[in-house]
Structures are given as C-alpha cells and as structure tokens.
Amino acid sequence: MRECISIHAGQAGVQIGTTCWGLYCLEQPDGQMPSDKTIGGGDDSFNTFFSETGAGKHVPRAVFVDLEPTVIDEVHTGTYHQLFHPEQLITGKEDAASNYARGHYTIGKEIIDLVLDRIWKLTNLVPYPCIHFPLATYASVISAEKAYHEQLSVAEITNACFEPANQMVKCDPRHGKYMACCLLYHSDVVPKDVSAAIATIKTKRTIQFVDWCPTGFKVGINYQPPTVVPGEDLAKVQRAVCMLSNTTAIAEAWAPLDHKFDLMYILLKERASKKARSTKNVTKVLLLQGSLFCSKH
C-alpha cells in the first residue's frame, strides 16, 4: 500500500493543514479507533495517510513547520492536540518578517536539517540512502577435510562475514564504513548468540559503521541446516550465515571500471579531435585546389 506524506509549511500551510486533518478526524479527534473495530484488520485504506502504533493509535503522516511558533502552538493546545506527534510539529523562535533573504539564508536554514530528519523518518528510509550495490558474503566456506577438524560457533561465522576472504566482491571493507547489514543464519542458531556476536562486532575498531545509522542490522534465522551439492569440494557444515551489506568500500570494486571508462573517453575524444582536424585540412586543400583551378581559367 502506498503511503502519502503531507508537509504543511508557513502560517497558511499550517492553518490549511489543521483544517484538513480536522475534517479527516471528525469522528476520532484523538486518533483512537472505536472499541468495536479490530486493530489492523478490515478496511485499512486509511493507513495511506495514518500510521498505526502498537496501542492502536493512528498518527497522521504529516509534518507541520513554521518559523514563527504562534500558529503551531494553537495546534498544541487545540482540539486535535492528541492527534499529532509532537516531534512532527516543528517551529523556530521568530519569523522571517516577510524577508526572503532572512528566511532562506539565516533563520530558515537553521531548521532545514530537523525538517529533513523528520521527513526521512516518515518515509521509513532506513538506512538512507537505499542499497544500490549490496556486498554479498557467505560463511563458512570450508573444505571437507577442514570441516572434520573444526566446529565453528555463531560468533566465528558472524565475524567471518566481515572478512574480505568470504566476500563475493573483491574489496576491503576495512577501508569503508557499513550503513546496513542483513544476516540470514541457517541451522541451530539462537537469537541470544546472534545478539552477542553482533555486540562484539560493534566493538571492533576495524569494522566501522556510519554515525547516523548505528543499529543497522537485520537478522533472520532459518532452522533448516545448510545443504551442499553432493560430490563437490565444499563441506556440509552444521551452521552457516549469508550477509548482504551496504558499505562504502564497494567503491573499490568500481574504481578500475571508472578508470577504464576515463581512458576510453579520453581516447575517443582524441580520435574525434584528430578526425575533425583531418576533415578541416581536407576542406582547406579542396578549397585551395578550387581556387587554383578558377585562377587558371
């Protein structure tokens, strides 16, 4: 289902938005559905404009922003003060006094980051930006001879996912920062061991995460043991994990291709320049020959 987010800016925008949401919520001004309605069931088309909390309260997907606090203060104290999320009502300390430069370059610039933060949270961009080039890792990849002498724990296979040797793309994750990690475990793995392994990963200095997404882990557990192709060199292990991660280190994989593209672009540009000069010289020769022919006759 698509989600619509409303952004109401300025005195007029806030007042129009308040009136509009008042019409939406004439029957439930506090955002609570009647007791005879099942939470999350039946016709949930209103979730396009509202987000539902665990307690059954419906909060508008809206952001109100104004440099001058008076108008939004009326929302805080009005009939629908229980409807809106307090952090989605953003105000400054003074207005721009109808001065564009004052609103654009000084006062308005001070709250733009706060407004964007609330919008990103409403759009559920976790993390931001979206994953464009995920890095795939699988552990453990070991031979049958080695597996006979080893028994890898959850912590060991989790740590192995952050080693370059187990990656499907050639790059060093220690040269970048992680934005998000999705881990899928197979076989006898319990959430307690996974949480302990992730906590250990976060304490390592060689594995860095961006500061704006410190909890960028998603975990899934499949209790079926991993399978292997019969007769192959890979061993059948007791447990395994596959990880998809979003890391800035993936840039290393694209660097050679980027360099080759630059070389190709320069080469084609030089060829085009030589061709243009050659065409220009041929034109000059033809014009010179034509002028000589005309002078003889």
HELIX and SHEET records of a PDB file:
HELIX    1   1 GLY A   10  TYR A   24  1                                  15    
HELIX    2   2 SER A   45  THR A   48  5                                   4    
HELIX    3   3 THR A   70  THR A   77  1                                   8    
HELIX    4   4 PRO A   86  GLN A   88  5                                   3    
HELIX    5   5 TYR A  100  ALA A  101  1                                   2    
HELIX    6   6 ARG A  102  THR A  106  3                                   5    
HELIX    7   7 ILE A  107  LEU A  122  1                                  16    
HELIX    8   8 ALA A  144  HIS A  149  1                                   6    
HELIX    9   9 VAL A  154  ALA A  160  1                                   7    
HELIX   10  10 PRO A  164  ASN A  166  5                                   3    
HELIX   11  11 PRO A  173  HIS A  175  5                                   3    
HELIX   12  12 PRO A  191  THR A  203  1                                  13    
HELIX   13  13 THR A  248  ILE A  250  5                                   3    
HELIX   14  14 ALA A  251  LYS A  296  1                                  46    
SHEET    1   A 3 SER A   6  ALA A   9  0                                        
SHEET    2   A 3 ALA A  62  ASP A  66  1                                        
SHEET    3   A 3 LEU A  89  THR A  91  1                                        
SHEET    1   B 2 PHE A  50  GLU A  52  0                                        
SHEET    2   B 2 HIS A  58  PRO A  60 -1                                        
SHEET    1   C 4 LEU A 135  ALA A 139  0                                        
SHEET    2   C 4 ALA A 240  THR A 247 -1                                        
SHEET    3   C 4 TYR A 178  HIS A 186 -1                                        
SHEET    4   C 4 PHE A 217  ASN A 222  1                                        
END                                                                             
